[in-house]
Amino acid sequence: MSEYERSRTMPALPEHVFDEVSGVDRLGSWLPEDLHVSAEELPAVTVHEDRTGADEPGLFRASPERMRVEWGTRDTGAYAGWLQVAGIASGASEVTIHLSFFDENDDPGEAVVNDALTRSLERLEEQIRLRVENAGG
């Protein structure tokens, strides 16, 4: 099993950040660009990966009371992840993403995963900044 985790501070209240990460229709704005999620009857989703051209049945759950979203493969149990939003001082938030690959054959490798996590958090921060700027101006 391989596990990866990254955190980043976001310039917004945790409720605003959670609203951005918990909508299936907004996942494409911050997930790695080669992943596309379409909702079925939640928690069921389908994830399309451009790199392989494959569609994978998945699960996506949002827990507003915990400020947490969780996802994973639906049928194989090979992969799971979660994102946690926590409030910190001065109206900012910390977002932590955690990924677990239960089958080593599904793990794309440390460099690839770390790059994807870093880029996803950067893209999320861009979306949060845009949202804050648009709300304030």
HUKAUR-V355674 format. One line per field, one symbol per residue. phi: phi as a letter, one per 30 degrees, with the letter a starting at -180 (. if undefined). psi: psi as a letter, one per 30 degrees, with the letter a starting at -180 (. if undefined). burial: # if it has 9 or more other C-alpha atoms within 8 Angstrom, else .. A space follows every 50 residues. Layout:
# HUKAUR-V355674
phi = ???
psi = ???
burial = ???
This chain:
# HUKAUR-V355674
phi = .cbbabbadcdadeddddeddccedceddbdedccbcbdcceddbbccce ecicccdbbbbccedchbcbalddccidbaabbccbdbeiicbccbcbbb cdcedcddjedddddddddddddddeddedddddddb
psi = kkkkkklkkkhlkeeeeeeeffjeffeffflkfgkkkkkbjkgklkkkje efgkkkklkkkkjeffhkkkllkeefgfklllkkkkkalggllkkkkkkk jfjfffjfleeeeeeeeeeeeeeeeeeeeeeeeeef.
burial = ...####..#####.###.###.#.###.###..#####..########. ......######....########..###########...########## ###..#......##.##########.###..#.....
